[in-house]
Amino acid sequence: MRHNEPTSSHQDVSDLRLIIEAAPVAIVIVARSGKIVLVNTEAEQLFGRPRAEMLGADVEMLIPERFRGAHPNLRDLILASSSRRPMGAGRDLYGLRNNGSEVPIEIGLNPISISDEEYVLAAIIDVTARKAAEEHLRLVMEAAPNAMIAVDDNGRISLMNAQAERLFGYVRAELMGESVERLVPERLRASHTSLRASYLASPTTRAMGAGRELFGLRKDGSEFPIEIGLNPLSTPRGKFVLAAVIDITERKRAEELRLINAGIHQQNAQLEAANKELESFSYSISHDLRAPVRAIKGYADALDREFGATLDDEAKRLLSIVREESARLGFLIDELLKFSALGRKTLDKTLVDMTTLAREVAEEPRAAAAKSGRVLEMHIDVLPPILGDRTLLRQVWENLIGNAVKYSSKANPSIVRVTGWVEGAHAIYRVQDNGAGFNMKYYDKLFGVFARLHHTDEFPGTGVGLAIVQRILMHHNGRIWAQSTPEEGAVFSFALPALESV
């Protein structure tokens, strides 16, 4: 045994030497003084030095000169802690070969005791190939035209490119090692976590655009629609998922604009003819119905007044129903008259500040929610102004915001978002909620008079509001449409001529 090897029984040293020689990685044992006391053949090959040159030398000889100044302190801390450090933990490390070249390494440290003397056993792996693969992946990602993000099997971000920085508004140092859910809107994070776990359990290449509608979250808190293509990767470091992310905001807007323009003239002609016929019918029938409704209510009041004291409880209940239903019928007739009158009304056009108008309308449901203790989040962006009839446009906002608040009443919190922008010759407005939604197969009934897609026991109403909204917008040369999924909320959008096109 050499004089600078750890002092122990001959059998102990022989066993230790056999063990480290059999190890598939480089092994270096260092005394508390920092002297190298034992190495294996793998270490000789890794550092390009014969073991006779390393034994008895300071371990710093295996470290690049630029790191040597700080290493003794780090070594003392490690020796003092006497705790195991797993492979790969800590910062990037480099070894120094005999020819002066540097090699990237990972080191696992284990304290050992031999004959009451403390040593540290360092297992060292050359990660040159891994680093080269990672650098190749990084270069490929940087050259990609889309945002690229690599996520490990724990959902942590390990790589991203400059496009991803620009898309999400982060410097990559802010996201490295962070959960990928940081880039997902908070309302979607719980479901995204389970979807990610499901994907990682059986990872396959998923083409761009596959799957459900997705949204990203920027650093400034804004959301935007995205498409994601997924590719599983196996690397020496482990399994990753490479995600290519595309902002499809402009595509969504183009699709909406296409919906606005596609067949608009034909639809308007059909609607105009149908509405004129309906207007004439509704005006006539509502006038004819007023007299019998008033008569029913009058006789019910007279019956109550003259014979109320003699009626039993069941008769009183039935009389109460007659009075309530006649009142409801009277209200429906008023709504029908209001609807039919819209076609004859001359527009009083002025410059309408749609932002102020929408926020004014939102105050009433916001105050009512606060009074009842309901959690209602109302977000109204700055909206483009237009030329229009302010009184009629107020009815549009009252109906759409009122419906969004009403149909999201069972959500906690209720969230209503109002956005708007100018697209070509149109100002487009959107009211979105997280409420009950509706089945799109009944879409053709949505804007009909007295058409309801929910029972009045769930959500009260007459079924005239959306028909009035459509009539007002048509009177302004505008259009309304909607998209929804049951229990996932609804989005009502409408378009009006923009100021520049008037």
Summary of the structure (lengths in Angstrom):
residues: 502
radius of gyration: 37.1
end to end distance: 98.1
largest distance: 123.2
contacts: 1437
relative contact order: 0.06
helix: 47%
strand: 25%
